[in-house]
Amino acid sequence: MVTTIVSAIVSYIATSIDYIVILVVLFAQNERRKRAVRDIFLGQYIGFTILIAISLLAAFGLTLIPQHWIGLLGLVPIFIGLKVLFEKEDDDDQEEIIDTNRFTSFILSVAVIMLAAGGDNLGVYIPYFTTLNTFELVVTIIIYYVLAAVLLYLCRRIAAVKGVSETVEKYERIIVPIVFVALGIMIMYENGTFSWILNWIN
C-alpha cells in the first residue's frame, strides 16, 4: 500500500512539472475573475480525466492512438499564442487576452491545452497502469486527482504573488504568446508530429 502511494506521487510529480508554467500564467491573467478561476479548475480536470481514460483504455489494449496524432493537439496552444500576438489591443481594455466571457469555449480551451501538455504522460501512465492490480489502480487514480487539486492550488497561490501577477499583467501580450507557442512546438516535437508531417508530405 505504501509502495503504491509513493509510486503514484512520484509518477504524478514527474509528469506534471510542465503544467506549472501554463497554470501560473492562466491564473495570473485571470486572478481577479472568479468565474475564470473556476473554469481553469474545470478545464484542467476535464483534460486530465480524458488523459487518464486514454491511458486506461490503452493499458488494457482497448485502443491505440498514434503518438503523432496526439502531437497535433499542440496546434491549439500555438493558435492561442499567435492569436494573442497579432490581436489588436482594445482601447477600452474590455477585451481579455484569452476570452473568458464564453464559459464553454474557455473551459474547452483549458482542457485541450492540459490534454495536449500531458500527451507525453501517456508514455508513463500506460505501462505503469499495466503493472497495477484493480485496487492499486483505484488508489493511484484517487491520488492523482488529489494531487491535481494540490497543483492547481499551489499554481494559483504562486500566480497571486504580487510580483508574478503584476509581471504577467504588464507583459501578458508577450508572455502568453511565448509560453503557448513554445508549448505547442514542444508538444508536437516530443510526439514526433513534425517528422510524421514531413514524411507524409514527402
Buried (B, 14 or more C-beta within 10 A) or exposed (E): EEEBBEBBBEBBEEBBEBBEBBBBBBBBBBBEBEEBBEBBBBBBBBBBBBBBEBBBBBBEEEEEEEBBEBBBBBBBBBBBBBBBBEEEEEEEEEEBBBEBEEEEEBBBBBBBBBBBBBBBBBBBBBEBBEEBEEEBBEBBBEBBEEBBEEBBEEBBEBBEEEEBBEEBBEEBEEBBBBBBBBBBBBBBEBBBBBEBBEEEEE
